């Protein structure tokens, strides 16, 4: 049946949120795997009755169904050709928590971290915690039998499910809730599955459940009589191929305190693996986690400029975690048997969290840790832990034989290894496909020698289902087919996975032909290729976490729409460049995906693979308007060239301000510029920063220095357009503070606009010309050796990031906090001062706000750092059509923080943040330089 007919049928059955648009099909054509399968339509059910209606329509029309949670599947088991069913959007409620029975009843789209937050007040937790716990769903974890770092202590998802409500592919609905999952005889499917296992008891007992991470295929061992005939646990790990999870009841466990992290260093990852059996034996049943981490992943974190706590000597580490009153003694026991080069015992929770974050970002970091991009595919094979060292050595040999490289890490205590491999995928070429198939096949054969499992927690999916006959014998494969025939005889549920699998090298998106773009930007980190740049996104979905302590992705936090996530936008751009669905960068789907991108650059720092959507958006707008000639909106000419209009207005700024305070004039000006009528228009400074300091110099009978030669100051202050024309008080405060501590500072008199607003609106040819003039103007000052400091974070970030993209030059202008730290300048006493600080999104993402934090705390201030973006982001929040989202973004972090600390000093260096606070809350905010100057003057 054609997609429009399926959509019409679903809507007739009450499923309202169903979409077959080009944009939505592009968004859901990939998960976090290598595969691309374009669905006919996407349905987002609002309650279980709609899920049942979707299944009924699928059965009547023959359209297949693929379930999807957060889309973080690495094996390709969350993409499908018919209906993709997104449970994350609406089916995301924790229905009931029972602290006495230590259970929770949840919908399938509940995010793991949200469940944890809900049960934490009861001193409980849901045990398994995948690295994607900030966004993965319980339904997705059930689909893959997810485990995570602490499954060693708390078990797999299968061990923590106590009941399921499931609709089989036959339409039969079965509930095991309230029976501890132990009565599979409820219903036709349960009876048939029990009978099937009883006919093959000996084979099931000897072939399945041989070690904890044997999760490939169907886990028939759970249906054995000695295991309680657990239908619910059997269904965990079936990857949505047998039934749809309507509801789940999960076990909760007490949250243990006094955690100690033992970090052990070894010469290699294989040496680290050799130590695992001794660690397990030394602390039987007490080791909560035992994770392996390769030094190359840590090196990548350091290369990004992120702080990494001290680590012991070694090229590979084990992170072993224990907890409880006897944790110090257990840590000593681990150290005694570890045979490590060096060790550290980390008891500080914050330091341990920083180390665990590196491990959690392993998949994204490993993808960028080699000279060329590394890919999933052979992602999570597992062996009994006593075979792990030998398996890693054989695996290294297989990599060398196929001229490949990879960075291993993973759940070493469970014998599970994750790795990203540099398969030679080149668009339009078959060599990568051949190497991919040959290597995966060779690995499967070698893994069999070690008694291993193709999948240790991510499911078989499209990546490994074809290889199951190399792991299991013919009788087991026949059993899998029989199970599928009982539960889903029409083969409607997640086709291509487990039974009748798709070829492992079919539908690989990495080898699709890629359009060549003569880009205006250099894409300096991606060999000059926009195509390579947008394919940085691996789909691991850190950007779709419903809560964040970073910046990425502000519009997604407000709308919870996949199209407004960094991943969603990346997928659409990938389709525009190498797909057949989206017709190039001028396609309306690209406009819709990029419309709510604030160009905040949060993804450039928060995304583990370094996606920089602000840069991609600028290039996409340039291609659409300047290359293909599509007419620009008025806001690009007015808001997008704001510094130019500010410079022209400067001589008559007081008159302009007075006129814009008149209602009719203001309304006309906003309508002309494309500004939302609910917005205020920032006032122009009566006198610009450069003009006022020149006037002061003349009054003092001394001309300001016009070259870096001769009588130079100790510090140069760069007058960016916003500090010059809108907030000159920032510059005057910086001058006063520096003068008060004995530093002679002067403002650079040259006109040196960075072109930020031209860049964000994609006017890149003009932006390049402006940047070249600015580089020429500032380089002599920088070359003189005198520090140059910038005050507006967005403009300063443009010099430190976009300048390289436009001109190949990175200008090393300092933030004000960096200057104070570098010169070790005296600070005022801020004891008793509570500061609520909203770092500008470019400050947090490009420049780094650590220096500001250190400075404020060293001065004695109590600091509340606000996460996320203010929501204005230059022209974004001013434009018509963006107001509601802009306000919603401000309400995610900024406005609640300001309301909660009404007596605090509000610190916001960025013009956008200050305008937003004034517009929405009437809250005055000041620059760091103003805070320091005022306190010294008090």
SETIRO-299507 format. One record per residue (C-alpha): residue in three letters; z, y, x. Coordinates in steps of 0.02 Angstrom, whole numbers, plus 50000, padded with zeros to 5 digits. Layout:
BEGIN
ALAZYX ...
This chain:
BEGIN
UNK500005000050000 UNK499585017550063 UNK501005028850115 UNK500815041349970 UNK500955027049845 UNK502495019949932 UNK503295037249934 UNK502905039749750 UNK503645022749708 UNK505225026549807 UNK505445043249722 UNK505195035149553 UNK506635023549599 UNK507765038349640 UNK507545039149830 UNK507285057849846 UNK507375060250035 UNK505785051350086 UNK504435059250194 UNK502715054150255 UNK502255070650338 UNK501435070850508 UNK502965079150582 UNK504205066250519 UNK503115051450564 UNK502975058450740 UNK504855060950752 UNK505195042750709 UNK503755034650803 UNK504875031150953 UNK506675026950989 UNK507475026751161 UNK506315012751217 UNK504575012451293 UNK503765008751126 UNK502815019251000 UNK502485012850825 UNK502015025850695 UNK502845022350526 UNK502035025150359 UNK503525035050299 UNK505365038450331 UNK506725036350201 UNK508485043550215 UNK509525035350078 UNK511025044750008 UNK512015029649946 UNK511945010649943 UNK510985009949779 UNK509565019249864 UNK509615006550006 UNK509424992749879 UNK508005002249794 UNK507115003749962 UNK507244985049989 UNK506634981649813 UNK505124992949836 UNK504754984750003 UNK504794967549924 UNK503664972849781 UNK502404981949889 UNK502454971250047 UNK502864986450155 UNK504014981750300 UNK505704990050330 UNK506534994850494 UNK508325000950495 UNK508805015150612 UNK510455023250655 UNK510405036450792 UNK508785029450866 UNK509585025451034 UNK508855007951042 UNK508185004151216 UNK507334987751169 UNK506194995051035 UNK507084987950884 UNK507215004550790 UNK505345007850771 UNK504224999550643 UNK502545000850555 UNK503095002850373 UNK504665011650313 UNK505925017550440 UNK507615019650356 UNK508735032950435 UNK510565030050391 UNK511255043550506 UNK510755058050392 UNK511755053750235 UNK512615036650246 UNK513885043150371 UNK515585042250284 UNK517175033550334 UNK517615026350163 UNK519375019950195 UNK520635017950335 UNK522035005250316 UNK523285007650458 UNK524334992850402 UNK522924980150410 UNK522134989950553 UNK520424990550471 UNK519175003850421 UNK517815002850291 UNK516265012750338 UNK514475016450290 UNK513155010650416 UNK512715028250475 UNK514475032850531 UNK514425039050711 UNK515585029250826 UNK516455045050891 UNK516745051250712 UNK517605034850670 UNK518665036550826 UNK519175054150777 UNK519645048050603 UNK520765033850663 UNK521545042450815 UNK522945050550711 UNK523515032950668 UNK523615028050852 UNK522115016550830 UNK520345014950896 UNK518775004850865 UNK518704994551023 UNK516904993851084 UNK516275010351152 UNK514455011051208 UNK513945025151325 UNK513055032851175 UNK514685033351076 UNK514495051951038 UNK512985048150927 UNK512705029350902 UNK513095022750729 UNK514155008050677 UNK512645000750588 UNK511635001750748 UNK513054993650845 UNK513074979550717 UNK511194977650735 UNK511274975350923 UNK513024968250943 UNK513404983251052 UNK514814982051177 UNK515064996551296 UNK516204999351444 UNK517824993551363 UNK517184977751278 UNK518014968151418 UNK519694973151344 UNK519254975251160 UNK517784963551130 UNK516004965551068 UNK515534972750899 UNK515444954950832 UNK517264952450880 UNK517774968050784 UNK516884965750618 UNK517954958550478 UNK516754960250333 UNK514994965550287 UNK514064969850128 UNK512274964350163 UNK510654963750064 UNK509574949650131 UNK507684950750135 UNK507664939649982 UNK508544953349884 UNK510174943749875 UNK511734954249905 UNK513214945949990 UNK514944953050026 UNK516134945150150 UNK517374959550143 UNK519134954350097 UNK518844936350150 UNK518904939950337 UNK517064935350338 UNK517454916750329 UNK516544911050172 UNK514674909950207 UNK514494898350058 UNK514444913849949 UNK512644914849897 UNK511054905249925 UNK510744911750102 UNK512514907550159 UNK512394889850094 UNK510704887150175 UNK511284894050344 UNK512824882850341 UNK511754867650304 UNK510534872050442 UNK511914873150573 UNK512714857050511 UNK511044848250541 UNK511064854050723 UNK512924854450765 UNK512794846750938 UNK511384858050990 UNK512214873850927 UNK513844869251014 UNK513014866651183 UNK511664880051176 UNK512504895351103 UNK514014906151143 UNK514144899751322 UNK514824916451385 UNK515304932851304 UNK513684942351335 UNK512484928851277 UNK511824939151132 UNK509944935751139 UNK509194927550985 UNK510304923450837 UNK512134919750875 UNK512244903250781 UNK513914898650862 UNK514804909650734 UNK514274897750595 UNK515124882750675 UNK516594875850576 UNK517784877750724 UNK517314896350731 UNK517704899150547 UNK515884899350488 UNK515864918250509 UNK514334924350416 UNK514744942450457 UNK514884939150644 UNK513294928950640 UNK512354943550564 UNK512974955350700 UNK511604956150831 UNK510204950650714 UNK509364967650739 UNK509034971050556 UNK507834956250544 UNK508844946550414 UNK509654959550301 UNK510144977550273 UNK511954982350307 UNK512604991650156 UNK514404993450213 UNK515534986650350 UNK517384983350372 UNK517904984050554 UNK519474979550650 UNK520484993050735 UNK521614990750885 UNK523075000950954 UNK522595014551076 UNK523445010651241 UNK524165024951343 UNK524535027351528 UNK522765023151580 UNK522425021051765 UNK520665020651836 UNK520485010951998 UNK518915016152092 UNK518345003652224 UNK516985006752351 UNK515814993452423 UNK514334992952543 UNK513134988352402 UNK513084984752217 UNK512924966052253 UNK514504966852359 UNK515374975652215 UNK514794961752099 UNK515504948452215 UNK517234956052192 UNK517234954952002 UNK517884937051980 UNK519404940752089 UNK519804956351988 UNK519694946651825 UNK520804932851893 UNK522104945051960 UNK522374953451791 UNK521974940251658 UNK521724948451491 UNK522334965351552 UNK520764973051625 UNK520064984951493 UNK518484989551588 UNK517604984751748 UNK516034995051773 UNK514774995751914 UNK513985012151971 UNK512645014952102 UNK512845029252227 UNK511115035752187 UNK511665040552012 UNK513135050352082 UNK511985058652209 UNK510895064752066 UNK512395072551980 UNK512855081652139 UNK511055087352164 UNK511125095751993 UNK512585105952057 UNK513885097151949 UNK515605093752019 UNK516035075552056 UNK517825070152090 UNK518135062152260 UNK517515044352273 UNK517925030852401 UNK516705026852539 UNK515285015552484 UNK513535013952412 UNK514175005952253 UNK515785007152155 UNK516794997452029 UNK517765007351898 UNK519194996151842 UNK520325002451704 UNK522054996351655 UNK523345003551536 UNK525125001651477 UNK526845003751555 UNK526404991751696 UNK524735000351735 UNK525295006051911 UNK525754988151957 UNK524144981351886 UNK523174994251986 UNK524054988252145 UNK523574970352105 UNK521764975352085 UNK521754984552251 UNK522564969752338 UNK521174957452291 UNK519694969452284 UNK519124968352465 UNK518464986152449 UNK517984997952590 UNK519095011152513 UNK519935014152347 UNK520675027652236 UNK521865026052090 UNK521545040051965 UNK522945043051841 UNK522435060751791 UNK521545059551623 UNK520385074251654 UNK519795067751821 UNK519535050351750 UNK518545057751605 UNK517395066751728 UNK517035050251815 UNK516745041051651 UNK515515054651596 UNK514435050551747 UNK514455032351697 UNK514065036651515 UNK512545046851566 UNK511955032451675 UNK510395028351574 UNK509725046051576 UNK510225049251757 UNK509495032751818 UNK507835037451737 UNK507695052251859 UNK508545044652012 UNK506975038552102 UNK505475047652173 UNK504485043352017 UNK505115041351838 UNK506085025451802 UNK505965016251637 UNK506915004451526 UNK506214987451480 UNK507234975351584 UNK508784984551532 UNK510324974151501 UNK510184956151558 UNK511844947251580 UNK512494932151674 UNK514204923951684 UNK515224935751796 UNK515434922551931 UNK513534922651954 UNK513344941551956 UNK513234944452144 UNK511944930652166 UNK510944937052018 UNK510904954852087 UNK510254948552255 UNK508894938352170 UNK508494953252061 UNK508314964552213 UNK507124951752288 UNK506084951752128 UNK505984970752135 UNK505354970052314 UNK504084956552272 UNK503344967452136 UNK503464983452242 UNK504694991152121 UNK506364999852135 UNK507825002052017 UNK509595008652009 UNK510814995751939 UNK512434999851849 UNK513324992451700 UNK514704981551632 UNK515034971051786 UNK516624963451716 UNK515554955451580 UNK514124951251698 UNK512974963851612 UNK511804974551719 UNK510844989951663 UNK509394996251768 UNK507955008451755 UNK506405003251853 UNK504935013451921 UNK503555003551836 UNK501895011451887 UNK501435017651715 UNK500005029951722 UNK499215036651563 UNK497635027251517 UNK497835013951653 UNK498234995451634 UNK499054992051804 UNK500774997351743 UNK500614986151591 UNK500174971251702 UNK501594974351823 UNK502784976651677 UNK502314959851600 UNK502314950451765 UNK504004957351818 UNK504884954251652 UNK504224936551647 UNK504774932951825 UNK506504940151788 UNK506694929551633 UNK506304913651731 UNK507504918151871 UNK508854923151747 UNK508744905951669 UNK509244898451836 UNK510874908151826 UNK511244903051647 UNK510994921051590 UNK510504930351432 UNK508974941551416 UNK510054954051323 UNK511874957751352 UNK512084970851216 UNK510484980351175 UNK509604966751078 UNK507954958351117 UNK506824969951020 UNK505014972051070 UNK505474971551254 UNK506144953751262 UNK505844944151101 UNK504234936851171 UNK505234929951318 UNK506504920351213 UNK505584903551238 UNK505934905551425 UNK507804906651390 UNK507974894451244 UNK507204877251217 UNK506014872751077 UNK507394867050959 UNK508284883750974 UNK506684893450943 UNK506344882650790 UNK508104886450728 UNK507754905050743 UNK506204902950637 UNK507174893150508 UNK508524906650499 UNK507194919950470 UNK506384909450334 UNK508054907850243 UNK508544926250250 UNK506864935350253 UNK505474923250206 UNK504184937050180 UNK504494943850355 UNK504784961550290 UNK506304966250394 UNK505994973650567 UNK504394963950603 UNK503924960850784 UNK505704956950837 UNK506524940250875 UNK505414929150766 UNK503514930650773 UNK503754944050907 UNK502524957450956 UNK501874956051135 UNK503094964551254 UNK501694975351326 UNK500984980851158 UNK501294998351090 UNK501885005351257 UNK501915024251240 UNK502045026651428 UNK500225021351454 UNK499415031351314 UNK498055043751372 UNK498795060851404 UNK497905077051368 UNK497665088451517 UNK498405105851494 UNK497915120251607 UNK499665127151600 UNK500235144651638 UNK501895138351705 UNK502075128351864 UNK503215114451797 UNK503935113951971 UNK505015098551940 UNK503615088451860 UNK502155089751983 UNK501385103851883 UNK501135093151727 UNK501745097951555 UNK501395080151502 UNK502585073351632 UNK503855086451583 UNK503935082151398 UNK504045063651444 UNK505685066951532 UNK506455063251363 UNK506915044951359 UNK507645045951185 UNK509445041651229 UNK509915055251106 UNK511355064751185 UNK510635079551090 UNK510975071550920 UNK512845069950945 UNK513655078050792 UNK515005086050902 UNK514785093251076 UNK515745102351211 UNK514135108851288 UNK512695119551227 UNK511355107051176 UNK510705107451040 UNK511325122050933 UNK510065121050792 UNK510315102350772 UNK512185105150754 UNK511795117150612 UNK510455107150519 UNK510725088950574 UNK508835086850560 UNK507965076050690 UNK506575088950706 UNK507855101550769 UNK508505090650909 UNK507895091151088 UNK507325073151068 UNK506375076850907 UNK505465091550984 UNK505055081251138 UNK504325067451030 UNK503205079750937 UNK502605087551100 UNK502265070151170 UNK501225066451015 UNK500305082951034 UNK499845078851214 UNK499505060051209 UNK499635054151030 UNK498395052550889 UNK499535059150754 UNK499835077350803 UNK498265087350838 UNK498715096750995 UNK499915110851030 UNK499215121750891 UNK499605108550759 UNK500765114750620 UNK501945100350661 UNK502255108150832 UNK502635124950751 UNK503865116950633 UNK504745107150770 UNK504895122150886 UNK505305135250754 UNK507195133050765 UNK507245130750954 UNK508315145251016 UNK507635143751194 UNK509465142551244 UNK509115130851391 UNK510615120451342 UNK509575104751362 UNK509105109551541 UNK510895106351592 UNK511615095051456 UNK510165082751439 UNK510405068751568 UNK508535068751606 UNK508395087651620 UNK507265091551473 UNK506985110451468 UNK506355113951293 UNK506405132851317 UNK505095131151453 UNK504045119051350 UNK504125130651199 UNK503545145551302 UNK502055135551366 UNK501645128851192 UNK501645146551120 UNK500545152451263 UNK499315138351234 UNK499235141751047 UNK499085160651051 UNK498325165251218 UNK497235150051253 UNK496715144751079 UNK496735162451009 UNK497855159850859 UNK498525176750803 UNK500315180550853 UNK501655185950728 UNK502175204250731 UNK503875199850800 UNK503065194250963 UNK502345211550988 UNK503925220850940 UNK505465210150975 UNK504505200651107 UNK504185216751203 UNK505855224851169 UNK506165231251347 UNK504525240751343 UNK504965249351178 UNK506705252951244 UNK505975261451398 UNK504825272051290 UNK506275276551175 UNK507505280851315 UNK507075299551325 UNK507415301651138 UNK508735288051116 UNK509995298851019 UNK508645304150896 UNK508025286150876 UNK509795280050842 UNK510065293450711 UNK508435289050624 UNK508825270450624 UNK510485273950538 UNK509505280350387 UNK509325266250261 UNK507475268150217 UNK506985270250399 UNK508005255250452 UNK507265244350315 UNK505505249450362 UNK505825246650547 UNK506525229250514 UNK505095224550400 UNK503845230550529 UNK504675221150671 UNK504955205250571 UNK506855207450577 UNK507945200250440 UNK508605214350331 UNK510385207650348 UNK510345211250534 UNK510875227250617 UNK509765235450746 UNK510655237550913 UNK510865255650965 UNK509985262251118 UNK511085269251255 UNK511085288351250 UNK510815288051438 UNK510205272851535 UNK511245265351674 UNK510015270151810 UNK509825287951746 UNK511695290751728 UNK512115284551904 UNK510715295251974 UNK511435310151882 UNK513165306551950 UNK512455305252126 UNK511605321952109 UNK513205329552042 UNK514085323052197 UNK512685331252301 UNK512065314752368 UNK510465305752324 UNK510555287152282 UNK509835275452411 UNK508055270852370 UNK507775257452501 UNK508875243852571 UNK508705251652743 UNK509745265452815 UNK511425268752736 UNK511575253452625 UNK513035249352510 UNK514085233652515 UNK513355227452350 UNK511785231052252 UNK511835230252061 UNK510205225551977 UNK509945235751818 UNK509135223251699 UNK508335230251542 UNK509795226151427 UNK511145232951541 UNK510055248151573 UNK509545252451395 UNK510875244851280 UNK512505241051373 UNK512625252651524 UNK514525251651511 UNK514385234651595 UNK513645242751749 UNK514865257351751 UNK516325245151737 UNK515645234851882 UNK515495250651987 UNK517255256151945 UNK518035239251981 UNK517115237052146 UNK517545254752200 UNK519385251852158 UNK519465236652273 UNK518585245752416 UNK516805239252392 UNK515415251952398 UNK514165247352261 UNK512555255652206 UNK511315252452066 UNK509555247852119 UNK508495262452058 UNK506875252552041 UNK506195247451871 UNK506295228451882 UNK506155219651713 UNK506205200651719 UNK505055198751568 UNK506255187451473 UNK505675192251298 UNK503865189951348 UNK504285172551413 UNK505225166851258 UNK503765172151148 UNK502495163651261 UNK501655179451325 UNK501585171451496 UNK500135180651578 UNK501015197251549 UNK502685189551597 UNK501975183451762 UNK501315200651805 UNK503015208251767 UNK503935194951866 UNK502805197552016 UNK503215216152014 UNK505065212251998 UNK505005199752141 UNK504145212852248 UNK505445225952199 UNK506995215152227 UNK506495204952379 UNK506845218952505 UNK508605220952436 UNK508915202252442 UNK508175200652616 UNK509325214452680 UNK510795202452671 UNK511755213652551 UNK512295203952395 UNK511325208152238 UNK512245205652074 UNK511585204651896 UNK512595208251738 UNK511585201651590 UNK511615182451598 UNK509965179551509 UNK509015190951628 UNK509905184151780 UNK509515166351726 UNK507685171351710 UNK507685176451893 UNK508485159851942 UNK507395148251838 UNK505865155951755 UNK505405165751910 UNK505045149351998 UNK503995143351852 UNK502965159351849 UNK502845164052033 UNK503575149952135 UNK504995161252194 UNK506825158552152 UNK507795174852166 UNK509585172252223 UNK510425186052124 UNK512285182752095 UNK513315183151936 UNK514755195251937 UNK516035181151952 UNK515055173352096 UNK515085190152186 UNK516965192152163 UNK517245174452229 UNK516055176452376 UNK516885192552433 UNK518625185852388 UNK519035202152299 UNK520755206252230 UNK521025202852046 UNK522105211751917 UNK523575202551845 UNK523015194351683 UNK524645185251651 UNK524995184651466 UNK523185188651422 UNK522315175951311 UNK520445176451336 UNK519225168551213 UNK517645167251315 UNK515915164351244 UNK514805160451393 UNK513025165751357 UNK512005149851334 UNK510925153951487 UNK512515157551586 UNK513225140351544 UNK511565131151563 UNK510705139251711 UNK511965149451808 UNK513545139551778 UNK515155146951710 UNK516355137851829 UNK516575153151940 UNK517065163651790 UNK518325150551733 UNK519105149351906 UNK519215168251923 UNK520065170851755 UNK521315156851784 UNK521685162951960 UNK522085180051885 UNK523325171551768 UNK522375172251604 UNK522495158951470 UNK520675154251439 UNK519895146751284 UNK518095142951326 UNK516975142051174 UNK515675128251175 UNK513915130051110 UNK512795144951078 UNK513215160550978 UNK511665157850872 UNK510785174450901 UNK509865170151063 UNK508825185651086 UNK507465187850956 UNK507815170950873 UNK509265176150762 UNK508485193050724 UNK506875185850652 UNK506575183050467 UNK506815164950421 UNK508155161450550 UNK509665170750482 UNK510505156250391 UNK510325144550539 UNK510915158050658 UNK512495160450555 UNK512765141650540 UNK512655139950729 UNK513945153750751 UNK515075144250632 UNK515005128150736 UNK516065135050878 UNK516105153850904 UNK516735161150741 UNK518085147950713 UNK518735151150890 UNK518795169850863 UNK519685167950696 UNK520935155650770 UNK521405167950909 UNK521365184750822 UNK522415193450956 UNK521425187251105 UNK520265197251215 UNK518495191551172 UNK517415189951327 UNK515525189151306 UNK514395194851447 UNK512785192351351 UNK512035205451237 UNK511555192451106 UNK513335185851095 UNK514055203251076 UNK512805208250942 UNK513145192150847 UNK515025194750853 UNK514845212550793 UNK513615208150655 UNK514535193050584 UNK516365196350620 UNK516545214550669 UNK517355208550830 UNK517155219250987 UNK516805209251144 UNK516795214951325 UNK515985210051489 UNK516975201951630 UNK516725217751734 UNK517475228151593 UNK518985216651582 UNK519345217851768 UNK519035236551776 UNK520145240351627 UNK521595229851688 UNK521545237951860 UNK521485255051781 UNK522905251551658 
